[in-house]
């Protein structure tokens, strides 16, 4: 799986943010309390959350 961008709206400390990533290794850097972990939590939530399908 390759994640090229993330858009966060009203997610924890991010009211409206967009992040772009390049293929390969990327670093998320910032001051303490800037929301670095929130970015990773948002990605994990999308990748690991499954939705029930009602047929």
Phi and psi restraints in degrees (range 20) as a CNS / XPLOR table:
assign (resid 1 and name C) (resid 2 and name N)
       (resid 2 and name CA) (resid 2 and name C) 1.0 -128.1 20.0 2
assign (resid 2 and name N) (resid 2 and name CA)
       (resid 2 and name C) (resid 3 and name N) 1.0 123.0 20.0 2
assign (resid 2 and name C) (resid 3 and name N)
       (resid 3 and name CA) (resid 3 and name C) 1.0 -101.8 20.0 2
assign (resid 3 and name N) (resid 3 and name CA)
       (resid 3 and name C) (resid 4 and name N) 1.0 117.7 20.0 2
assign (resid 3 and name C) (resid 4 and name N)
       (resid 4 and name CA) (resid 4 and name C) 1.0 -99.9 20.0 2
assign (resid 4 and name N) (resid 4 and name CA)
       (resid 4 and name C) (resid 5 and name N) 1.0 -22.7 20.0 2
assign (resid 4 and name C) (resid 5 and name N)
       (resid 5 and name CA) (resid 5 and name C) 1.0 -156.7 20.0 2
assign (resid 5 and name N) (resid 5 and name CA)
       (resid 5 and name C) (resid 6 and name N) 1.0 156.7 20.0 2
assign (resid 5 and name C) (resid 6 and name N)
       (resid 6 and name CA) (resid 6 and name C) 1.0 -137.5 20.0 2
assign (resid 6 and name N) (resid 6 and name CA)
       (resid 6 and name C) (resid 7 and name N) 1.0 132.8 20.0 2
assign (resid 6 and name C) (resid 7 and name N)
       (resid 7 and name CA) (resid 7 and name C) 1.0 -118.8 20.0 2
assign (resid 7 and name N) (resid 7 and name CA)
       (resid 7 and name C) (resid 8 and name N) 1.0 126.8 20.0 2
assign (resid 7 and name C) (resid 8 and name N)
       (resid 8 and name CA) (resid 8 and name C) 1.0 -118.9 20.0 2
assign (resid 8 and name N) (resid 8 and name CA)
       (resid 8 and name C) (resid 9 and name N) 1.0 128.9 20.0 2
assign (resid 8 and name C) (resid 9 and name N)
       (resid 9 and name CA) (resid 9 and name C) 1.0 -127.6 20.0 2
assign (resid 9 and name N) (resid 9 and name CA)
       (resid 9 and name C) (resid 10 and name N) 1.0 119.0 20.0 2
assign (resid 9 and name C) (resid 10 and name N)
       (resid 10 and name CA) (resid 10 and name C) 1.0 52.9 20.0 2
assign (resid 10 and name N) (resid 10 and name CA)
       (resid 10 and name C) (resid 11 and name N) 1.0 46.2 20.0 2
assign (resid 10 and name C) (resid 11 and name N)
       (resid 11 and name CA) (resid 11 and name C) 1.0 -115.3 20.0 2
assign (resid 11 and name N) (resid 11 and name CA)
       (resid 11 and name C) (resid 12 and name N) 1.0 108.9 20.0 2
assign (resid 11 and name C) (resid 12 and name N)
       (resid 12 and name CA) (resid 12 and name C) 1.0 52.2 20.0 2
assign (resid 12 and name N) (resid 12 and name CA)
       (resid 12 and name C) (resid 13 and name N) 1.0 -119.7 20.0 2
assign (resid 12 and name C) (resid 13 and name N)
       (resid 13 and name CA) (resid 13 and name C) 1.0 -85.9 20.0 2
assign (resid 13 and name N) (resid 13 and name CA)
       (resid 13 and name C) (resid 14 and name N) 1.0 1.2 20.0 2
assign (resid 13 and name C) (resid 14 and name N)
       (resid 14 and name CA) (resid 14 and name C) 1.0 -103.9 20.0 2
assign (resid 14 and name N) (resid 14 and name CA)
       (resid 14 and name C) (resid 15 and name N) 1.0 109.3 20.0 2
assign (resid 14 and name C) (resid 15 and name N)
       (resid 15 and name CA) (resid 15 and name C) 1.0 -80.5 20.0 2
assign (resid 15 and name N) (resid 15 and name CA)
       (resid 15 and name C) (resid 16 and name N) 1.0 -40.8 20.0 2
assign (resid 15 and name C) (resid 16 and name N)
       (resid 16 and name CA) (resid 16 and name C) 1.0 -161.3 20.0 2
assign (resid 16 and name N) (resid 16 and name CA)
       (resid 16 and name C) (resid 17 and name N) 1.0 94.1 20.0 2
assign (resid 16 and name C) (resid 17 and name N)
       (resid 17 and name CA) (resid 17 and name C) 1.0 -133.8 20.0 2
assign (resid 17 and name N) (resid 17 and name CA)
       (resid 17 and name C) (resid 18 and name N) 1.0 146.6 20.0 2
assign (resid 17 and name C) (resid 18 and name N)
       (resid 18 and name CA) (resid 18 and name C) 1.0 -125.6 20.0 2
assign (resid 18 and name N) (resid 18 and name CA)
       (resid 18 and name C) (resid 19 and name N) 1.0 138.2 20.0 2
assign (resid 18 and name C) (resid 19 and name N)
       (resid 19 and name CA) (resid 19 and name C) 1.0 -127.8 20.0 2
assign (resid 19 and name N) (resid 19 and name CA)
       (resid 19 and name C) (resid 20 and name N) 1.0 134.6 20.0 2
assign (resid 19 and name C) (resid 20 and name N)
       (resid 20 and name CA) (resid 20 and name C) 1.0 -113.5 20.0 2
assign (resid 20 and name N) (resid 20 and name CA)
       (resid 20 and name C) (resid 21 and name N) 1.0 139.4 20.0 2
assign (resid 20 and name C) (resid 21 and name N)
       (resid 21 and name CA) (resid 21 and name C) 1.0 -121.2 20.0 2
assign (resid 21 and name N) (resid 21 and name CA)
       (resid 21 and name C) (resid 22 and name N) 1.0 154.5 20.0 2
assign (resid 21 and name C) (resid 22 and name N)
       (resid 22 and name CA) (resid 22 and name C) 1.0 -103.2 20.0 2
assign (resid 22 and name N) (resid 22 and name CA)
       (resid 22 and name C) (resid 23 and name N) 1.0 152.7 20.0 2
assign (resid 22 and name C) (resid 23 and name N)
       (resid 23 and name CA) (resid 23 and name C) 1.0 -57.0 20.0 2
assign (resid 23 and name N) (resid 23 and name CA)
       (resid 23 and name C) (resid 24 and name N) 1.0 140.5 20.0 2
assign (resid 23 and name C) (resid 24 and name N)
       (resid 24 and name CA) (resid 24 and name C) 1.0 106.3 20.0 2
assign (resid 24 and name N) (resid 24 and name CA)
       (resid 24 and name C) (resid 25 and name N) 1.0 -147.6 20.0 2
assign (resid 24 and name C) (resid 25 and name N)
       (resid 25 and name CA) (resid 25 and name C) 1.0 -93.5 20.0 2
assign (resid 25 and name N) (resid 25 and name CA)
       (resid 25 and name C) (resid 26 and name N) 1.0 134.4 20.0 2
assign (resid 25 and name C) (resid 26 and name N)
       (resid 26 and name CA) (resid 26 and name C) 1.0 -126.6 20.0 2
assign (resid 26 and name N) (resid 26 and name CA)
       (resid 26 and name C) (resid 27 and name N) 1.0 153.0 20.0 2
assign (resid 26 and name C) (resid 27 and name N)
       (resid 27 and name CA) (resid 27 and name C) 1.0 -117.3 20.0 2
assign (resid 27 and name N) (resid 27 and name CA)
       (resid 27 and name C) (resid 28 and name N) 1.0 140.2 20.0 2
assign (resid 27 and name C) (resid 28 and name N)
       (resid 28 and name CA) (resid 28 and name C) 1.0 -110.5 20.0 2
assign (resid 28 and name N) (resid 28 and name CA)
       (resid 28 and name C) (resid 29 and name N) 1.0 110.5 20.0 2
assign (resid 28 and name C) (resid 29 and name N)
       (resid 29 and name CA) (resid 29 and name C) 1.0 -120.8 20.0 2
assign (resid 29 and name N) (resid 29 and name CA)
       (resid 29 and name C) (resid 30 and name N) 1.0 150.0 20.0 2
assign (resid 29 and name C) (resid 30 and name N)
       (resid 30 and name CA) (resid 30 and name C) 1.0 171.9 20.0 2
assign (resid 30 and name N) (resid 30 and name CA)
       (resid 30 and name C) (resid 31 and name N) 1.0 173.0 20.0 2
assign (resid 30 and name C) (resid 31 and name N)
       (resid 31 and name CA) (resid 31 and name C) 1.0 -66.5 20.0 2
assign (resid 31 and name N) (resid 31 and name CA)
       (resid 31 and name C) (resid 32 and name N) 1.0 162.8 20.0 2
assign (resid 31 and name C) (resid 32 and name N)
       (resid 32 and name CA) (resid 32 and name C) 1.0 -60.2 20.0 2
assign (resid 32 and name N) (resid 32 and name CA)
       (resid 32 and name C) (resid 33 and name N) 1.0 136.1 20.0 2
assign (resid 32 and name C) (resid 33 and name N)
       (resid 33 and name CA) (resid 33 and name C) 1.0 80.1 20.0 2
assign (resid 33 and name N) (resid 33 and name CA)
       (resid 33 and name C) (resid 34 and name N) 1.0 8.0 20.0 2
assign (resid 33 and name C) (resid 34 and name N)
       (resid 34 and name CA) (resid 34 and name C) 1.0 -79.3 20.0 2
assign (resid 34 and name N) (resid 34 and name CA)
       (resid 34 and name C) (resid 35 and name N) 1.0 -17.1 20.0 2
assign (resid 34 and name C) (resid 35 and name N)
       (resid 35 and name CA) (resid 35 and name C) 1.0 105.9 20.0 2
assign (resid 35 and name N) (resid 35 and name CA)
       (resid 35 and name C) (resid 36 and name N) 1.0 19.0 20.0 2
assign (resid 35 and name C) (resid 36 and name N)
       (resid 36 and name CA) (resid 36 and name C) 1.0 -61.2 20.0 2
assign (resid 36 and name N) (resid 36 and name CA)
       (resid 36 and name C) (resid 37 and name N) 1.0 -46.3 20.0 2
assign (resid 36 and name C) (resid 37 and name N)
       (resid 37 and name CA) (resid 37 and name C) 1.0 -65.4 20.0 2
assign (resid 37 and name N) (resid 37 and name CA)
       (resid 37 and name C) (resid 38 and name N) 1.0 -34.1 20.0 2
assign (resid 37 and name C) (resid 38 and name N)
       (resid 38 and name CA) (resid 38 and name C) 1.0 -61.3 20.0 2
assign (resid 38 and name N) (resid 38 and name CA)
       (resid 38 and name C) (resid 39 and name N) 1.0 -36.5 20.0 2
assign (resid 38 and name C) (resid 39 and name N)
       (resid 39 and name CA) (resid 39 and name C) 1.0 -62.7 20.0 2
assign (resid 39 and name N) (resid 39 and name CA)
       (resid 39 and name C) (resid 40 and name N) 1.0 -46.1 20.0 2
assign (resid 39 and name C) (resid 40 and name N)
       (resid 40 and name CA) (resid 40 and name C) 1.0 -66.3 20.0 2
assign (resid 40 and name N) (resid 40 and name CA)
       (resid 40 and name C) (resid 41 and name N) 1.0 -38.2 20.0 2
assign (resid 40 and name C) (resid 41 and name N)
       (resid 41 and name CA) (resid 41 and name C) 1.0 -64.3 20.0 2
assign (resid 41 and name N) (resid 41 and name CA)
       (resid 41 and name C) (resid 42 and name N) 1.0 -38.4 20.0 2
assign (resid 41 and name C) (resid 42 and name N)
       (resid 42 and name CA) (resid 42 and name C) 1.0 -64.6 20.0 2
assign (resid 42 and name N) (resid 42 and name CA)
       (resid 42 and name C) (resid 43 and name N) 1.0 -43.2 20.0 2
assign (resid 42 and name C) (resid 43 and name N)
       (resid 43 and name CA) (resid 43 and name C) 1.0 -63.6 20.0 2
assign (resid 43 and name N) (resid 43 and name CA)
       (resid 43 and name C) (resid 44 and name N) 1.0 -44.7 20.0 2
assign (resid 43 and name C) (resid 44 and name N)
       (resid 44 and name CA) (resid 44 and name C) 1.0 -63.0 20.0 2
assign (resid 44 and name N) (resid 44 and name CA)
       (resid 44 and name C) (resid 45 and name N) 1.0 -40.9 20.0 2
assign (resid 44 and name C) (resid 45 and name N)
       (resid 45 and name CA) (resid 45 and name C) 1.0 -61.4 20.0 2
assign (resid 45 and name N) (resid 45 and name CA)
       (resid 45 and name C) (resid 46 and name N) 1.0 -43.7 20.0 2
assign (resid 45 and name C) (resid 46 and name N)
       (resid 46 and name CA) (resid 46 and name C) 1.0 -67.4 20.0 2
assign (resid 46 and name N) (resid 46 and name CA)
       (resid 46 and name C) (resid 47 and name N) 1.0 -42.2 20.0 2
assign (resid 46 and name C) (resid 47 and name N)
       (resid 47 and name CA) (resid 47 and name C) 1.0 -75.1 20.0 2
assign (resid 47 and name N) (resid 47 and name CA)
       (resid 47 and name C) (resid 48 and name N) 1.0 -30.6 20.0 2
assign (resid 47 and name C) (resid 48 and name N)
       (resid 48 and name CA) (resid 48 and name C) 1.0 -104.9 20.0 2
assign (resid 48 and name N) (resid 48 and name CA)
       (resid 48 and name C) (resid 49 and name N) 1.0 -8.2 20.0 2
assign (resid 48 and name C) (resid 49 and name N)
       (resid 49 and name CA) (resid 49 and name C) 1.0 -89.7 20.0 2
assign (resid 49 and name N) (resid 49 and name CA)
       (resid 49 and name C) (resid 50 and name N) 1.0 129.7 20.0 2
assign (resid 49 and name C) (resid 50 and name N)
       (resid 50 and name CA) (resid 50 and name C) 1.0 -109.3 20.0 2
assign (resid 50 and name N) (resid 50 and name CA)
       (resid 50 and name C) (resid 51 and name N) 1.0 147.8 20.0 2
assign (resid 50 and name C) (resid 51 and name N)
       (resid 51 and name CA) (resid 51 and name C) 1.0 -106.5 20.0 2
assign (resid 51 and name N) (resid 51 and name CA)
       (resid 51 and name C) (resid 52 and name N) 1.0 140.2 20.0 2
assign (resid 51 and name C) (resid 52 and name N)
       (resid 52 and name CA) (resid 52 and name C) 1.0 -74.9 20.0 2
assign (resid 52 and name N) (resid 52 and name CA)
       (resid 52 and name C) (resid 53 and name N) 1.0 138.7 20.0 2
assign (resid 52 and name C) (resid 53 and name N)
       (resid 53 and name CA) (resid 53 and name C) 1.0 -104.3 20.0 2
assign (resid 53 and name N) (resid 53 and name CA)
       (resid 53 and name C) (resid 54 and name N) 1.0 126.2 20.0 2
assign (resid 53 and name C) (resid 54 and name N)
       (resid 54 and name CA) (resid 54 and name C) 1.0 -104.8 20.0 2
assign (resid 54 and name N) (resid 54 and name CA)
       (resid 54 and name C) (resid 55 and name N) 1.0 119.2 20.0 2
